[in-house]
C-alpha cells in the first residue's frame, strides 16, 4: 500500500492543478460551439492567462476576427506569437495575417512584449 501512495499523491496533485485550466478551455470550446462568442472569449482568456497553451491560439483567433470582443490585431498577433512558441503549427500563418493589418511600429511593440512575456512556454 505504501508503494502506491506516492503515485496516488502525484495523480491527485496533477488533477488538482490541471483541472481549472482544462475546465476553462472546455467551457470556452462549448460556448463557442453554441455560438456564445462572448462567453467563449471569457473562458479562453481565463485559460490563456492561467498558462493553458491550447488557449493561446484560440484567443488569438477571437481577437483576429472580433468574436466575443472587438477586433484587435496587436492582441491577436501577441496570442498567436505565444501559440507559435508553444509549438502550434498554424500560429505563424495567423500571426502573419494579423501583422498585415498592423503598422511596423505595432509589430515591433508586440515583438518586444512577446520577448518580455512571462507566458512563454518552457521547452
C-alpha positions in Angstrom: 0.0 0.0 0.0 2.8 2.4 0.8 4.3 1.8 -2.6 1.2 3.2 -4.3 0.8 6.3 -2.0 3.3 8.2 -3.9 1.6 7.5 -7.2 -1.8 8.4 -5.8 -0.4 11.7 -4.4 1.2 12.6 -7.7 -2.0 11.8 -9.6 -4.1 13.8 -7.1 -1.8 16.8 -7.4 -1.8 16.7 -11.2 -5.6 16.6 -11.3 -5.8 19.4 -8.8 -3.6 21.7 -10.7 -4.7 20.8 -14.3 -8.4 20.7 -13.9 -9.1 24.5 -13.7 -7.1 25.1 -16.9 -8.9 22.3 -18.7 -12.2 23.4 -17.4 -11.8 27.0 -18.7 -10.7 25.7 -22.1 -13.5 23.1 -22.3 -16.1 25.7 -21.2 -14.8 28.0 -24.0 -15.0 25.3 -26.6 -18.5 24.5 -25.5 -19.6 28.2 -25.6 -18.0 28.7 -29.0 -19.8 25.6 -30.4 -23.1 27.0 -29.1 -22.4 30.4 -30.7 -21.8 32.2 -27.5 -18.7 34.0 -28.5 -18.6 36.4 -25.6 -18.5 33.5 -23.1 -16.0 31.6 -25.3 -13.8 34.7 -25.3 -14.0 35.0 -21.5 -13.2 31.3 -20.9 -10.3 31.3 -23.4 -8.9 34.4 -21.7 -9.1 32.8 -18.3 -7.4 29.6 -19.6 -4.7 31.6 -21.5 -4.0 33.9 -18.5 -3.5 30.7 -16.4 -1.0 29.5 -18.9 -3.0 27.0 -20.9 -1.1 26.8 -24.2 -4.0 25.3 -26.0 -6.0 28.5 -25.4 -3.4 30.9 -26.8 -4.3 30.4 -30.5 -8.0 30.3 -29.8 -7.8 33.6 -28.0 -5.7 35.0 -30.9 -8.5 34.0 -33.3 -11.1 35.7 -31.2 -9.1 38.9 -31.4 -8.3 38.5 -35.1 -11.9 38.0 -36.2 -13.6 40.1 -33.5 -15.6 37.2 -32.0 -16.8 38.0 -28.5 -14.6 41.1 -28.4 -13.5 43.9 -30.6 -11.0 43.2 -33.4 -7.6 43.8 -32.0 -4.7 42.9 -34.4 -1.9 43.6 -31.9 -3.5 41.3 -29.3 -4.2 38.7 -32.0 -0.5 38.8 -33.0 0.6 38.5 -29.4 -1.5 35.4 -28.6 -0.6 33.8 -31.9 3.0 34.5 -31.1 2.7 32.7 -27.8 0.9 29.8 -29.6 3.8 29.7 -32.0 6.3 29.5 -29.2 4.2 26.7 -27.7 4.5 24.7 -30.9 1.2 25.5 -32.7 2.0 24.7 -36.3 -0.8 27.1 -37.6 0.0 30.1 -35.4 2.7 31.6 -37.6 0.2 31.9 -40.5 -2.4 33.6 -38.4 0.3 35.8 -36.8 1.2 37.0 -40.3 -2.4 37.6 -41.1 -2.7 39.9 -38.0 0.6 41.7 -38.9 -0.8 42.5 -42.3 -3.3 44.8 -40.6 -0.7 46.4 -38.3 1.9 49.1 -38.7 5.6 48.3 -38.4 5.7 50.1 -35.1 2.8 48.0 -33.7 4.6 44.8 -34.8 7.8 45.9 -33.2 6.0 46.8 -29.9 4.3 43.4 -29.8 7.5 41.6 -30.6 9.1 43.4 -27.6 6.1 42.4 -25.5 6.5 38.8 -26.5 10.2 38.8 -25.7 9.4 40.1 -22.2 6.4 37.9 -21.6 6.5 35.6 -18.7 3.9 33.5 -20.5 6.5 32.0 -22.8 6.2 28.2 -22.5 9.1 26.3 -21.1 10.6 23.9 -23.6 
